[in-house]
Amino acid sequence: MNFYEKEKLTALQAKEEAQWITFAPFVFQATRVLRDSGILTTVEAHREGITLEQLNGKIDLPAYGIRVLVEAGLGIGLLVLSEGKYKITKTTYFILHDELTKVNMDFTHDVCYNGMYFLEESIKNQKPEGLKVFGEWPTIYQALSTNLPEKAKKSWFSFDHFYSDYAFPEVLPHVYHYKPKTLLDIGGNTGKWSMQSFAHDPDVNITIMDLPGYVDGAKGKIESLGYGNRIKFHPGNVLDDSHKFPQGFDAVWMSQFLDCFSDDEIVSILTRCKKALNPGGRIFILETFWDRQRFEASAFSLQQTSLYFTVMANGNSQMYDSKVFIKCVERAGLKVVEEKDYIGVSHTLLVCQPAES
Ligand SMILES: C[S@@+](CC[C@H](N)C(=O)[O-])C[C@H]1O[C@@H](n2cnc3c(N)ncnc32)[C@H](O)[C@@H]1O
């Protein structure tokens, strides 16, 4: 779906939109504080509406603060005010109750907000300059398995898992329809794919390849579920070209993994994946492409999420346009033999094989 072929706004709407952009950080923080302070929940609980005076008695914030927040909430479209009483809007319903919105908001605030100030520097230097708000690491992945602040870590994992949790049950039958006996899960993270795979297919054996800290975390969990005899671990950094991939797999699986790398790095990883395959084997790539979305809001979210990669993650990757990504697949000597869009919230499954097969 191409949402971007034509300009859609009148001049007046465009000027209004420009103000939304100008004040976007204010809008975000006001909404978050309205949510986290309990103001929105309290207004929601009063279906007949609530006055400012009544709110003052129920919220543990100075009266001045409550007043500026609810007034900002009117302009943002979170509240309406009629006959002196505040009520919530449909947008507020989603801010309060929609899991996707909550996960995105917590990720934006806890992981990205302070670092985003360093966007320009990150782009110029091709480094995640925003990560310094938490500490000194080359990428966020080293920080996640060690000492990133707990709140940031929790919101990062909720964000990551929210999207894959929806996609995995839907995609399992597509992968295991090919009956792979051996599967290499690169970027296996906390082992979620492996655990669901073992329950889905009694014959598959999996090797998880990820950075050392992750592999240690996944190991205990998988063994405690009794799958210890079907799992192997291969800790390592795929950016280290001297680190050999294990070989002999019917399938290589990468979910939300290749978006962590630049175009050239993707080509290098896929070239090594190809060598890891048995004859007739397949590479399964689960990704979120901004040009393969049913809804404009999904494309928007992915395009903005790219900037998280720029500023916080590694400085050189993104949520790709599928056309750019598939060029990398082809540069690695692979061809896409099957594609399936609209999996889970926003994923596409690409099934690839060596171009010469
Ligand atoms: C966004 S998570 C995806 C996790 C999981 N596959 C999913 O779908 O939820 C990316 C994973 O790639 C791993 N990763 C990132 N850079 C890596 C590298 N250079 N070498 C190995 N693994 C890496 C991270 O540790 C993390 O587990």
The ligand as a Tripos MOL2 file, in Angstrom:
@<TRIPOS>MOLECULE
LIG
   27    29     1     0     0
SMALL
NO_CHARGES

@<TRIPOS>ATOM
      1 C1         15.2880   -7.2260   18.1570 C.3       1 LIG1
      2 S1         15.9340   -8.6410   18.9190 S.3       1 LIG1
      3 C2         14.9820   -9.9220   18.1750 C.3       1 LIG1
      4 C3         14.7780  -11.0600   19.0910 C.3       1 LIG1
      5 C4         13.9050  -12.2170   18.6250 C.3       1 LIG1
      6 N1         14.4610  -12.8920   17.4710 N.3       1 LIG1
      7 C5         12.4710  -11.7760   18.3880 C.2       1 LIG1
      8 O1         11.9740  -11.9170   17.2700 O.co2     1 LIG1
      9 O2         11.8330  -11.3140   19.3540 O.co2     1 LIG1
     10 C6         17.5100   -8.7690   18.1560 C.3       1 LIG1
     11 C7         18.4000   -9.8610   18.7150 C.3       1 LIG1
     12 O3         19.6150   -9.8360   17.9580 O.3       1 LIG1
     13 C8         20.7140   -9.9870   18.8210 C.3       1 LIG1
     14 N2         21.8980   -9.3370   18.2460 N.ar      1 LIG1
     15 C9         22.0610   -8.0060   17.9800 C.ar      1 LIG1
     16 N3         23.2760   -7.7690   17.4920 N.ar      1 LIG1
     17 C10        23.9060   -8.9850   17.4290 C.ar      1 LIG1
     18 C11        25.1880   -9.3940   17.0070 C.ar      1 LIG1
     19 N4         26.0640   -8.5070   16.5600 N.pl3     1 LIG1
     20 N5         25.5050  -10.7100   17.0700 N.ar      1 LIG1
     21 C12        24.6220  -11.6140   17.5230 C.ar      1 LIG1
     22 N6         23.3620  -11.2900   17.9440 N.ar      1 LIG1
     23 C13        23.0250   -9.9890   17.9110 C.ar      1 LIG1
     24 C14        20.2740   -9.2850   20.0940 C.3       1 LIG1
     25 O4         21.0470   -9.7300   21.1740 O.3       1 LIG1
     26 C15        18.8020   -9.6670   20.1590 C.3       1 LIG1
     27 O5         18.6080  -10.8530   20.8770 O.3       1 LIG1
@<TRIPOS>BOND
     1     1     2 1
     2     2     3 1
     3     2    10 1
     4     3     4 1
     5     4     5 1
     6     5     6 1
     7     5     7 1
     8     7     8 2
     9     7     9 1
    10    10    11 1
    11    11    12 1
    12    11    26 1
    13    12    13 1
    14    13    14 1
    15    13    24 1
    16    14    15 ar
    17    14    23 ar
    18    15    16 ar
    19    16    17 ar
    20    17    18 ar
    21    17    23 ar
    22    18    19 1
    23    18    20 ar
    24    20    21 ar
    25    21    22 ar
    26    22    23 ar
    27    24    25 1
    28    24    26 1
    29    26    27 1
@<TRIPOS>SUBSTRUCTURE
     1 LIG1         1 GROUP 0 **** ****
